[in-house]
Amino acid sequence: MATGVRIGVIVPSVNTVVEPWFSRVCPPGVTVHAARMFLDNNLTADALVRMDREEGLRGVKQIMSCKPASVAYCCTASSIVQGLEYDGRLNHELNQAAGVPAFTATSAIIEALRAAGARRIAVCSPYTKAIDDAEHVFFSAAGFEIVGSAHLGIADAFALADPTAEDIYALWKKSWRQSGDGGADASLITCLNMNSQDVVARIEAESGKPVITSTQATLWKLLRAAGVPHSISGYGSLLADH
């Protein structure tokens, strides 16, 4: 059992998902601590870029004052709209500023997809078409083939947390059918302000394929980076088996 391990999350100010869920499922002895970056409710590329530039490294400085063992930059969309090369630079800056393992959510997703042996993926998100299009470019550049996709078109950053488990399942079903009902090696559900983790077990049971989500992949990498190789059941094979 872990004892006195702190993990740090840097979240957009509108996020209402990360802290409650991470805290609920972390193993005994692991606590979750957060810093917040202001993000306008209007979810646009400009707003995400502004958040990164004005708030990002300040968030790292804030979270490091409580001495976490690992740190995650918990915004998928900010890396997506700025590209894979930017994401690499941000990961380097985070590690330099933190002095402990620190990473972006998108790097955790890529690592999780590779751990699952995925190359062809069905992708779904709550994002607008513009951000969804940028997501396709991002993950294609990372070496994945997108064979199915669907998005909800939500433009209010706070409302990203609104979709229910049934909404998210229906969204996934649309992307999975588009992939040919089995043409993908794995499903990817993005956004750290959406409760995608709640449908992972159901989808894996139905599809027979791994499901990676922003929420579950980020927690998975946080625990590994903090030296806590703990299995968490109920949220799919990534947290249970890897």
Helices and strands as residue ranges (DSSP letters): E 5-12, H 18-25, E 30-37, H 45-51, I 52-56, H 57-64, E 70-73, H 76-82, H 84-98, E 102-104, H 105-115, E 120-125, H 129-141, E 145-151, G 158-161, H 165-178, E 186-189, G 196-199, H 200-207, E 211-213, H 214-225, H 237-241
